[in-house]
Structure formats: structure tokens, C-alpha cells
């Protein structure tokens, strides 16, 4: 009887877990302008939109953890109450998560030094170059899927750009808006860099662990859709394509 009661308690607890926004753990990488640290505070377009969603749902703001992408990507798949953003929604990822969005459209590009002549007409032409990527980022996934074996994976955007400027890689694969935001934040000369090739263009979302109840995910989605005008205003402020 004691064993039965214990098992029943565990089952009841698991059924009620993650039933409200306050029971979820929110994770984001440091990746401006979507989500990033500024003067010790978490900000960015996706962060501001998420705060509006909480407000619309009638819940107070929740903590957001800034975490390396690869670690967050692993945790949101294995931890039942986790949310990770901003994540590009792809065919390969479709069944791994529950989705709320789109938040905005992200364009992944290959960027190189302005004084180099790369002459790339198609993606395969880049296989001759050393390319900096972020571990398990959508850009890296796309390149792996297309047979690239010349990738140098790092944990964050700043490492990639520094490696490019130092000549330690030939190109980097990043979100175009993220690169532009980083250049502005770090007061770099944009004339040092050039966009060489567009890799892909995808919608980005809040990705929920699959055990988060459908009813709660739907509440997030409904709130986001009801905030459409404010979402567009925020994206415009951050210079992000809807």
C-alpha cells in the first residue's frame, strides 16, 4: 500500500508539473538583438515580447537564464519544464519540441572580411574555407547537413567574430541581425566585414520541452497572436525583420 501511494503521488505530481508560466524555466543564449545581456540585465526583442506575453496571460515576469546554446538545447530536450529561445524552426527539429511563434525571421549568412575576394556563387563553394560556427546553432546544423567538414565550433557569437577579425577562420555563419547588432554594440567598423552568401531564412520561436502541457503552450501562442501590433513595434525598434 505504501508503494502504491508513493507511485500515485509521483504520477499526480508529474501531471500537474509545468501547468503555469511560473513553473517553467526560461533559457536564452547571449545572442543580440534577440536576447542578450546589457549592463547586467537580460534584454532583446524576444525577451521584451516574452514579457508582454506573461503580462497578457496575467502572470508576473519570470527569471531568464542566459546559457550557452548547446547546453540549453540539450536541457530543453531532456528537462520537462524548460523553454529555450530564440530557436529556428526546422524540419529536423519539428518533432523535438512544442513551438510558440514565430517571433521573427532570422537570416543566416556567411560573413567574411571586406578585403577578401571569396567569389561564392553557391553554398558548396564555401567548402574550401574554414568556417566559424556556434555549436548546434541552426547555421552549423545547415552546414553539417550539406556535407561541410571544415567547421570550427565555438560557444558564442563574440568568439566567432573575434576569430574572423584575427584571421583564425575565413568565414563565419551567423544570423545577419545578430552580426549587425554586435557590430553596433561593440562599436566596430562595419566596413571591415561583408556578407558573402545567404545560407537560409527561417522563423524563430520559443521552443518548449514536449512534456509541457498543450493547453499551456496554446495559452502562450494565443497571447502572442493577440500582441501582434506590439510585436511588430518591438522588432522595428531592434531592426529585426518580422
N, C-alpha and C positions, 0 to 999 in steps of 0.2 A: 504493500500500500504506500509506503514512504517513497519507494522508487517511482511509482505511478504519479504521485503528487509532484515530485521533483520534475519529471518529464513534462507533465502538464503545465507546470509553471514556466518552464523554458519555452514551450510552444506558445503559450499565451504572450510571453514577453516578446518573442520574435515576431508575432503577428502585429503587435502594437508598436514595434520599433520603427522609427522614421515616419511617424504619422503627421508630423508638423514640421514647418521650416526650422524651428528651434532645435530639433533633434538631428539635424543634418550637419555634416562637417564640410565646409566650403573651402576648396583649394584652387589656387591660380598660380601660374608661373609669373615671374617678373618679365613682362613682355609688353612694353608700351607700343601703342597708346591704349591697348585694350585693358590691361591690368598690370600695375606696376607700383613700386614704392617711390614716393616723393616726400622728402623731408620726414621719413619715418612713418608716413601714412600710406595706406593702400588706396589707390585711386585708379582712374582709367574709365573708358567708355563702358566696358562690360560691368565694372564694379558699380558705376552710377546707375546703370539700368537695373542691375540686380537689387540695389537699394530701393528703387522705385517699385519693383515687383513685391518686395517684402511689405512695403508701405501699402500697396494696393491690396495685399492679402490680409492686412491688419495685424502684421507681426513686426516686432522691433528688429532693428538691424542686428545681424549675427556676425561673429568673428569670421574673418577670411584669412587663411594661411597661405603665405607665399612659399612655394615649394618648387624644387627643380622638376621640370616637366616629366622626365622619365619616372621619377618616384611617384608623382601624382597620378600618372597614367596607370601605374601598377596598382596603386591603392584604390583608385575608383573602380577598378575591375574586381578587386578582392574584398573590399570593405563595404558592408551592406548599407551604410548610411552616408556615403561620400558623394560629393559633387565636384567636378573639375571643369574649369573654363579658362579661356575660350577654346573650344575644340572644333576643328574642321570635321564635318560630317562626310564620311566616305563610305563606299560600298563595303569595304573590308571591316569598317568599324560599326556598321549599321546595327548588327545584332548583339554587339557587346555592351551597349548602353541604352538608356532611355534618354530622349532628347527634348530640350526646350529651346526654341529659337525659330528662325535664325536671329542672331544678334546683329551680325553684319557680314559682309562679303570680304574675304581675305584673298589677296592675290599673291601667290608665292612666285618669287622671281630669283633668277641668278644675277648676282651683282658682282662686279669686278672693279678694278682700279681704272680710273678715267684715262690714264696714259697708256693703257694696253689695247692692242688690237686683237680681239678674240675671234671675230668672224664666225659666229654661231648662227646657223640657219635653222637647225632643229635640235632637239634635246640630245640626241645621240652624239652630236658634235662636241658636247661638253665632257665626254668620257676621257678625253685626253688630258683634262685638267684636274688638279687637286681641289676638292670642293669641301668647304666647311659647312657642317650641318649641326642641328640640335638633336640630341639623342631622342629618338622616337617621335620627333616632330613630323608634321604632315609632309613637309618638304623632303626630309630624309626618307620617309616611307615611300613617297612617289619615286624618288631616285633609285632606291633599292629595288622597287618593283620593275623598274625599267633597266635593270641589269648593271647599275653603277657599282663598282667596287673600289672607287678612288675617293671615298668619303672619309673625312676626319670629323668625328662626332665630339661635340662639347656639350656642356650643361646649360649654356645660356647665350643670349644674343650678344652681350658685350664681348664675350670671349671670341666669338666669330668675327666681329668687326675688327677687333684689335689684331687678330691673326691675319686678316686680309690686309690691313694697313701696314703691317710689318712684313708682308710678303711671304708669310708662312703657309698660306693657301692661295690658290689662283682665283677662286670664286667662292661666294657663299650663297646658300639657298635659304631665303628668309621671306617673311611677309613684307611686302612693299611698304605698307603703312608703318610697320614696326621699325624698319630701317630709317624711314623719314623722321619718325618721332625720336629715335635715338640720336640721329644727327643734330636735330634741334636741341634736345636736352643736353647733349654734351658739347654744344657749340662747335661742331665740326664743320669743315668746309664741304658742302655737298658736291662741289666741283671735283673732289677727289675720287668720286665713285660714279659708276654708270650701270644702269640696268641693261643687262646683256640679252636676257631671254625670259619670257613668261613661262613658268612651269605649269601652273594651273590656277584656277579661280573657284573657290568653294565657299559655301555658307559656314559660319561658325556658330556654335551652340553651347549651351550649358549641358554637360553630359552627366547623367545620374547613374549610379550603380543600379543594376537591373532589379535589385530587391526593394528599391524604393517603391512604394505603392503607386499604381497607375493613377489613383484618384489625386494624390498629392502632386504628381508630375503634371497632371491636367490643370490643377489649380495654378501652377506656375505658368503654364502655357497660356491659359485664359487671361491671366493678369498681364502678361507680356503683350498679348494682342490688343488688350484694352488700352495699352500705353503707347500705341503706335506713333502718334504725333510727337510725344516726348522722346521716344527712342530715336526718331529721326533728327530731332533737335540736338540730342547729345552727340550723335555720330557726326553731325555737321560741325559741332564745336571742336571735335577731336580730328577733323579732317579725314574721316573714315567713310568709305563707300558703303551705303546701306546693303 
